[in-house]
Amino acid sequence: MYVQIKKIKVTEGNAELFVQRFSKEGIIEKQDGFVDLQVMVKKTRKEEEVIIMVRWESYDLWKKWETSEEHLAGHRANRGKPKQDYVISSENAYYDLKVNKKHSSR
C-alpha cells in the first residue's frame, strides 16, 4: 500500500474549510487503486493543523492518478491563483505502508 500525507497549517478557525472541501465526493474516489481518504484536524491556540491522508493500493496506481489528465487539469485550474491567506504552510510526504494491524475478532 502507498500513502500520501499532506499537512496543512492554517490560522485558527479555518480547518473546517478543508474538512468541507474533502467531504464532498470527487473524482479521486473513482480512480483505480484508491483505497480511502481521511481528514484529521488538530486545534491549538493560534492555529490548526489539517492532515489529509490518502491510501492507494500501490505506488504505480498512485502515480497513474498523479499523472492523469483529471488530476493535472485540477492543478492547471488553480495555477497562478494566490495562496489562501489563511494557509500558514503546507507539505507533502509519501510512504510505503509496511505494517497495517486491525482489530482482531473476539
C-alpha positions in Angstrom: 0.0 0.0 0.0 1.2 3.5 -0.7 0.2 6.5 1.5 0.2 10.2 0.7 0.1 12.6 3.6 -0.5 16.3 3.2 0.0 18.5 6.3 -1.5 22.0 6.2 -1.2 24.6 8.9 -4.0 27.2 8.9 -5.0 30.1 11.0 -7.4 29.5 13.8 -11.0 28.7 12.7 -10.1 27.7 9.1 -9.5 23.9 9.3 -13.2 23.4 8.7 -12.8 24.8 5.1 -10.6 21.8 4.3 -13.0 19.4 6.1 -15.9 20.6 4.0 -13.9 20.5 0.7 -12.7 17.0 1.2 -16.1 15.8 2.5 -17.6 16.2 -0.9 -17.4 13.4 -3.4 -14.7 13.9 -6.0 -13.1 12.2 -8.9 -10.4 10.6 -6.8 -12.9 8.1 -5.3 -13.4 6.6 -8.8 -9.7 6.1 -9.6 -8.2 2.6 -9.9 -6.3 1.7 -6.7 -7.8 4.4 -4.5 -8.4 2.9 -1.0 -9.5 5.7 1.2 -9.1 9.4 2.2 -9.1 10.6 5.8 -9.0 14.2 7.1 -7.8 14.9 10.6 -7.7 18.2 12.5 -5.6 19.2 15.5 -6.5 22.6 17.0 -4.2 24.7 19.1 -4.5 28.2 20.4 -3.5 30.2 17.4 -3.5 27.8 14.5 -4.9 24.5 13.3 -3.3 21.6 11.6 -5.1 19.6 8.9 -3.8 16.2 7.9 -5.1 14.6 4.7 -4.1 11.0 4.3 -4.8 9.2 1.1 -4.2 5.5 0.7 -3.6 3.7 -2.6 -3.2 0.0 -3.4 0.2 0.7 -4.8 2.8 3.3 -5.9 2.1 2.6 -9.5 -1.7 3.2 -9.2 -1.0 6.4 -7.2 1.4 7.5 -9.9 -1.2 6.8 -12.6 -3.6 9.1 -10.7 -0.9 11.8 -10.2 -0.2 11.9 -14.0 -3.8 11.5 -15.1 -5.4 14.3 -17.1 -8.2 14.6 -14.5 -5.7 15.3 -11.7 -3.5 17.6 -13.8 -6.5 19.6 -15.0 -7.4 20.4 -11.4 -3.9 21.8 -10.8 -3.9 23.8 -14.1 -7.2 25.4 -13.0 -5.5 26.7 -9.8 -2.2 27.8 -11.4 -1.5 31.4 -10.9 -4.1 31.9 -8.2 -2.8 33.4 -4.9 -2.4 31.1 -1.9 -5.3 31.5 0.5 -4.3 34.0 3.2 -5.3 31.6 6.0 -2.8 28.9 4.9 0.4 29.2 7.0 2.3 26.3 5.5 1.8 23.1 3.5 3.9 20.0 3.0 3.6 16.5 1.4 5.1 13.2 2.4 4.8 9.8 0.8 5.3 6.4 2.4 5.2 2.7 1.6 2.9 1.1 4.2 4.8 -1.9 5.7 2.5 -2.9 8.6 -1.2 -2.4 9.0 -2.8 -4.0 12.1 -6.5 -4.3 12.5 -8.7 -5.2 15.5 -9.0 -9.0 15.7 -12.3 -10.7 16.1 -13.1 -11.9 19.6 
